[in-house]
Amino acid sequence: VIIVTSLHRDYLPSSWTMFSPTFVDIGIFIGTIGFFFVLFLLYARTFPVIAQAEVKSILKSSGDKYKKTTSNE
């Protein structure tokens, strides 16, 4: 049996204060969000989203070339 005690309060009553973030804590938090969005936007620029309906309509309008590529022969 694993019993997990609460990490919200310490065992000493003198340590029961609310956490207030410092500028370093806030900077790390904002930096991680910014880093995520930079990587996300770089990914979106490198691999843009292409709708499958548009690709299928372009392939169908190409005629015989589309039928040759989709056959299982």
N, C-alpha and C positions, 0 to 999 in steps of 0.2 A: 504494500500500500504506500503510495507516494502522497505525502501531505505537503501542500505548498502554502506557506504563510504569505500574508499580504506584504507586498513591497511598498505599498502606499505610505505606511507609517513605520517609523523605526521603533525599536524597543524602548528607547529612552524618551520620556516625555519632553525633555528639553530640546529634542530634535524635531518636534512636530511643527514645522513651519511650512508655509506654502513655497513652492519652487518659483523663482522669478528668473527668467532667462537673461543672460548677459548679451552684450553685443556680439560676442563670438558665437554663442549659440544661435542667435537670430541670423548671423551671417552664414553659418554653415547650413542652416535650414533653407535660406533663400538661394544659396549657391547650389544646393542639390536640385532644387526645383529648376533653376536656370540651366544647369547642366543637362537635366533631362530634356527640357524643351529645345535646347540647341541640338542635341543628338536626334531628337524626334524630327525637327525641321530639316536637318541634313539628310536623314533617311527619306523623308517625304520628297525632298528635292531629287535625290538619287533614284528612288524607285517610286515614281508617281502612280497614283491609283488610276487604273484603266477599267472602265465599265465593260463587263463581259457582253452586254447587249450590243455595244458599239463594235466590238471586235467581231462578233458573229455576223452583224449586218455587213461589215466590210468584207469578211470572208465569203459570205453568200453572194455578194455582188461581183466577186472576182470570177464566178462561173466555174469552169472546168478545173481550175487550179485547186479550188476548195474541195471538190469531190475527190480528186486524186490524193490529197493529203489525208482525208478522213477515212479512206478505205482501209480495211485490215488485210489486204493482200500482200 
